């Protein structure tokens, strides 16, 4: 084989490598603003519910207004992690959530003392997990309390059973809509409060995410 032909083959191999490597590097998932700017670690995140947050038990609890805030810990292009530092569950802005059939329920979580962590699952899937404990720390149980009248009803999902959900990729129908993180039928078991408290239940909900002032949508690419 001539030296000129060898040089040409080597050039083609180098060109192919330059094309293939970036494709692997950008396999995602990655958090971006306006589909182009990668969200840096340390960026603040705000999420607002897009559907009613429902705890399907007997009776059912429904929260029309919910949000959470947090901070991006990792966003490498193949993995993202968000530590959640605050979460609220209310009805019509500031009222307790509704107990279907009559009455209300005030939702209290342990978020004031124990952060949560949202982490992409990897493996080329559009899935995430939510665990108790900040990102990078050991997982803890996810717990919440429903205060219904004089009753304090407690519920838990074990440390080895993080909430599992999916996220949307790319832009929404309009540019101001960020990625939607949704979950359904996530079982929480009753751990205290007595026979009159709602039974074990399944949690359903969805949130879209943006910057902490909610002025810029955040996507998953």
C-alpha positions as a printed Julia matrix, in Angstrom:
221×3 Matrix{Float64}:
   0.0    0.0    0.0
   1.44   3.37  -0.96
   2.33   6.0    1.62
  -0.26   8.39   0.1
  -3.02   5.76   0.44
  -1.99   5.01   4.04
  -2.17   8.71   4.83
  -5.65   8.95   3.33
  -6.9    5.95   5.32
  -5.48   7.42   8.53
  -7.22  10.72   7.82
 -10.55   8.95   7.33
 -10.14   7.05  10.6
  -9.36  10.29  12.45
 -12.4   11.98  10.88
 -14.67   9.08  11.88
 -13.37   9.22  15.44
 -14.05  12.95  15.62
 -17.65  12.32  14.56
 -18.38   9.36  16.84
 -16.9   10.63  20.1
 -19.06  13.77  20.46
 -22.17  11.7   19.77
 -21.34   9.46  22.71
 -20.43  12.41  24.92
 -23.78  14.1   24.31
 -25.89  10.99  24.93
 -27.59  12.71  27.89
 -29.51  13.24  29.98
 -28.37  16.79  30.63
 -30.2   19.78  32.11
 -30.18  22.77  29.76
 -31.66  26.24  29.42
 -33.22  27.0   26.02
 -31.91  23.63  24.77
 -28.37  24.98  24.44
 -26.87  26.28  27.69
 -25.93  23.55  30.15
 -27.21  24.31  33.65
 -24.16  24.57  35.95
 -23.76  22.87  39.3
 -24.97  25.23  42.02
 -27.86  26.59  39.93
 -31.14  27.01  41.8
 -34.2   25.1   40.58
 -37.9   25.76  41.12
 -40.65  23.29  40.22
 -44.43  23.76  40.1
 -47.06  21.08  39.85
 -48.79  20.61  36.5
 -51.51  18.27  37.84
 -53.24  17.83  41.19
 -51.0   15.91  43.59
 -53.13  12.97  44.7
 -52.64  10.48  47.53
 -55.02   7.68  46.61
 -56.1    6.08  49.86
 -59.34   5.67  51.8
 -60.18   8.54  51.86
 -58.21  10.25  49.08
 -56.13  13.39  49.74
 -55.76  15.98  46.96
 -53.4   18.99  46.83
 -54.05  21.48  44.03
 -50.95  23.61  44.7
 -47.47  22.21  45.19
 -43.89  23.26  44.53
 -40.33  22.39  45.39
 -37.0   24.17  45.22
 -33.48  22.84  45.12
 -29.98  23.06  43.73
 -28.2   21.26  40.9
 -25.4   19.15  42.35
 -24.3   17.21  39.26
 -24.97  17.77  35.55
 -22.29  15.96  33.57
 -24.1   15.24  30.33
 -24.75  11.63  31.31
 -26.07  12.14  34.85
 -27.85  14.86  36.79
 -28.61  15.2   40.49
 -30.73  17.84  42.24
 -30.85  18.27  46.0
 -34.35  19.35  47.03
 -34.37  21.67  50.05
 -38.0   22.81  50.26
 -41.38  21.38  49.28
 -44.97  22.53  49.85
 -48.31  20.77  49.44
 -51.4   22.96  49.72
 -54.8   23.68  48.22
 -55.48  26.82  46.18
 -52.27  28.5   47.27
 -52.21  28.44  51.06
 -55.02  26.26  52.41
 -54.71  22.67  53.7
 -55.18  19.94  51.11
 -58.64  18.47  50.52
 -59.84  15.21  52.05
 -62.25  13.78  49.52
 -65.65  13.3   51.12
 -65.26  16.28  53.43
 -62.61  17.98  55.53
 -58.99  18.94  55.03
 -55.51  17.54  55.64
 -52.34  19.52  56.34
 -49.31  17.86  54.75
 -46.01  18.05  56.63
 -42.78  16.49  55.32
 -39.31  16.15  56.86
 -37.81  18.43  54.21
 -37.04  21.09  56.86
 -34.5   18.75  58.46
 -33.74  16.16  55.76
 -33.08  17.07  52.12
 -34.23  14.92  49.21
 -32.32  13.92  46.09
 -33.56  13.64  42.5
 -31.21  11.58  40.32
 -31.41  10.52  36.69
 -31.39   6.75  36.35
 -29.02   6.53  33.38
 -28.87   3.63  30.99
 -30.36   5.67  28.17
 -33.75   5.92  29.91
 -35.87   8.99  30.66
 -36.28   7.93  34.29
 -35.38   9.39  37.68
 -35.49   8.46  41.35
 -36.32  10.54  44.42
 -34.81   9.45  47.73
 -34.6   10.82  51.23
 -31.22  12.41  52.08
 -29.14  14.9   50.12
 -27.38  13.83  46.93
 -24.18  11.93  47.66
 -25.35  10.89  51.14
 -26.85   7.61  52.26
 -30.52   7.19  51.39
 -33.14   7.65  54.1
 -36.87   6.92  54.14
 -39.33   9.42  52.67
 -41.86  10.34  55.37
 -44.84  12.66  55.63
 -47.65  13.42  58.07
 -51.29  14.19  57.39
 -52.8   16.31  60.16
 -56.53  15.69  59.99
 -58.32  17.4   62.85
 -56.69  16.11  66.03
 -55.15  13.1   64.25
 -51.53  12.95  63.09
 -51.36  10.21  60.46
 -47.85   9.2   59.37
 -46.7    7.51  56.16
 -43.36   6.25  54.88
 -41.53   4.79  51.89
 -38.36   2.9   52.84
 -34.8    4.0   52.15
 -34.33   1.1   49.73
 -37.45   2.07  47.77
 -36.99   5.52  46.24
 -39.87   7.09  44.36
 -39.5    6.29  40.65
 -40.69   8.46  37.79
 -40.06   9.69  34.26
 -39.11  13.05  32.76
 -39.93  14.6   29.4
 -37.14  15.56  27.01
 -36.81  18.46  24.63
 -39.01  21.58  24.65
 -42.65  21.56  25.65
 -45.47  22.69  23.33
 -44.41  26.27  24.1
 -40.91  27.48  24.92
 -41.8   28.56  28.47
 -42.64  25.0   29.53
 -39.76  23.12  31.1
 -39.18  19.41  31.46
 -41.99  17.62  33.3
 -41.08  15.17  36.05
 -43.96  12.79  36.75
 -44.64   9.77  38.96
 -47.64   7.53  39.56
 -48.86   4.87  41.98
 -45.9    5.22  44.35
 -46.89   3.3   47.48
 -46.53   4.88  50.94
 -47.43   2.75  53.95
 -49.21   4.05  57.03
 -46.88   3.91  60.03
 -48.96   5.6   62.7
 -52.08   7.49  63.67
 -54.72   4.88  64.31
 -57.61   3.21  62.52
 -59.37   6.46  61.59
 -56.43   7.7   59.51
 -56.41   7.15  55.74
 -55.05   3.75  54.72
 -51.81   2.99  52.87
 -51.93   5.0   49.67
 -50.37   5.62  46.27
 -48.93   9.0   45.32
 -49.35  10.55  41.87
 -48.11  13.89  40.55
 -46.12  15.89  38.0
 -43.98  19.05  38.08
 -42.31  21.22  35.48
 -38.95  22.79  36.29
 -37.31  26.14  35.72
 -34.83  28.53  37.29
 -35.49  29.62  40.87
 -37.33  32.73  39.69
 -39.33  30.59  37.22
 -38.49  32.98  34.37
 -36.38  30.51  32.38
 -37.53  26.97  31.56
 -35.13  24.09  32.11
 -35.18  21.15  29.71
 -33.68  17.68  29.7
 -31.82  16.95  26.47
